[in-house]
C-alpha cells in the first residue's frame, strides 16, 4: 500500500484528486492540506511514502516543502503538480530533490502510475516539461547581476544592496538596469518576476 499526502490549495481539485486516488486499491491518502505550512509537521508524524504537492501553495510553496521533506523525512518522495509548464520550475524542482513532476491536466491513470513509480524510487517527469527545459536558452545574467537581483527580490533598495555588497549605489543601479535590459523587462519588479519564473532566483 502506497501512503500518500496531498497538498493543493484549490478545494475542488484537491477533493477530486483524493476521490480519484481512493479508487486505487493500492493507494491510501493519509492526509490532505490546503497550505504548505502543515506539510512538514504532518509528514513527520504520518511518514507517507509519497507527497503530492501543488507547486504554488500559499504560505510554504511546494518546492520549499519538497526541499524540507527531503531533509527531514527522506523516505517520503515528492511529486510536484503544476498548471504552468515553465522550464525554470522543473530545474528548481530537481534541485529540491523532487522525484516526479506532472502537469495538472495529466490523466488520472498517469497520476496514479506516477505515484506508484515514485514510491518505488523511480523519477517521473512529464515529457512536455522535459522538452521545454531542454529547449530553454541559457541564463543571460552575470553572477553579480543575479546577486543584486536576488537582494532586490527580498525588498532591499539600492543603498542597502550597495552596503551589503561593498559597492557604490550607482554600481548597484547599473547592475539592476543591465538585468532589466537583458531580460527585456519593463522594470526591476518585472525582471524579478521573469528570473523567478525561469528558476534563476
N, C-alpha and C positions, 0 to 999 in steps of 0.2 A: 504493500500500500504506500503510495506517494503522498506525503503530508504537505499540503500547500497553504501558504499565507498569501492573501491578495490585498493590495493597496491600490485603490482607484478612487479619485475624488468625485467622479460623476456617478451619482447614486444608481441611475438606471443601468448604466454599463456594468458597474460592479455587481449588481444583483443578477444581471444576465450572465456574467462570467461564472458566478457561483452556481447558478442554476444549470448552466451547460456542463460544468465540471462535475456536478453531483450525479450526472447521468453516467459518468465513467466509473465502472466498478472498482478500478484500482487507484482512484484518486480521491483523497479526503481533504476537503477545505476546512482547515482547523481554525482560521481566523480571517476576518476581513476588516479593512480600515479605510477611512476617507482622507486621512492625512498621514504625512510621513513621520511625525513625532512618535507615533505609537509602535512603529515597526520594530526598532531595536529592542526595547524592553520586552515586548511580547514574544519576539523571536528567541530571545534568551530563555524565556520561560517555557515556550511551547516546542522549541527545537524542530521547526519544519524542515522538510527536505528541499523544498523549492519556494522562493518568494517571488511572486509575480507582481511587478511594480510598474505603476504609471511613471513615466519619466518626469512629468510636471506636477508632482504632488505639492499641495500647499504646506508651508512650514519647512520640513526637511524634504528636499526633492528626491526623486527616485535614485539618481546617480550617487548622491551623497549617502543615502541609506544603503545602497549596494556596497559602497566602499566600507562603510561601518560594519555591515554584516560580514564581509569577507575577513575582517579582523576579529570581530567579537564572536561570531557564530560561523566559523569557517566551513562547517559541514553543510550549511544551508547555501545552496546555489541560487543565484538570482537570474530572473528573466525580465527584461525590460519590454514594456509595451509603449508604443508611441504612435501618434497620429501624424507626426511630422517626420518625413524621411530625410532629415538633414544629415549629411555625411559626418559633420563635426560631432553630432551626438553619438554616432557609432564609435568614433575614436575615443570619446570621453568614457563611453560605456566599457570598452575593452580595457581602458586604463583603470577603471573601477572594479575590474575582475568579474564583469558580468558574463554569464555563461550563455545567455540567449537574448536575442534582440529581434522582436517581431513588430510589424505594423498592426494597429488595432483592427484593420479591416481584414485580417487573416481569417481563414475559415476556422470554425470550432475544432474540426479534426486536426488542422495544422497546429492549433494551440495545444490540444491535449497530447499530440505526438511529441511536440517540442518539450513540454513539461516532463514527459517520460524520458526523453533523450537527455535533457539537462540533469535530471535526477541520477542518471547512470554515469554522469561525468562528461558527457559529450557537449560540444558547443554548437548552438543553433543560431545562425544569422540569416535573416531574410535576404534572399538573393538580390532583390532590388536595392536594399540598403548597402549591401556589399559592393555592388557595381557602382552606386553613386559615390561611395567612399573612394573607390579606385579612380573614378573619373575626376574627382575633386582636385583642383590645382594646388600647388604648394602654398604654404603660408607666406605672405609677402612682407610681413613686418620684421624689422631687426629685433634682436633680443631687448635692446634698450627701449624701443618704441612699445614693445609688448609690456615691458615692466612698467613704464609710465602709464599706459592704458589700464593696466591691472589696478594701479593705485587710484586712477580716476574712477574706475568702476566701483571702488569702495567708498566713493564720495569725497575723496581728497581733492582739494583745489591745487592750483599750480604752485602756490607758495609752500604748501605742506609737502607736496611731492618733491619740490626742489630741496627742502630741508632734509628730507629722508634720504635722498639720493646724492646729496652734496653737489647739486647742480645749481645754476642760476635759474631764476624764474623764466627768463627769456628762452633758455635752452629747453626747459620743460615744455613751454608753449610751442617751440619749434618741433619737438618730437610729437606732440599731440596733433599739430597741423599736418605733419608728414603722414601720421597714421590715418587721419581723416581722408587725406588725398589718396593714399594708396588703396584704401578700402572703398573709395568712391562713395563716401558717406556724406550726409548733409551737415553733420556737426559731431562733436565728441560723443554725445549720447547715442547717436546713430552708429558711430564707429564701435562703441562698446557692444551694442546690440549685435552688429554683424560679426564681431570677433567671438562673442559668446555663442552665437548660433553655429559658427563654424567649428566650435570646440577649441579655440586657441586661448581662451582665458580660463 
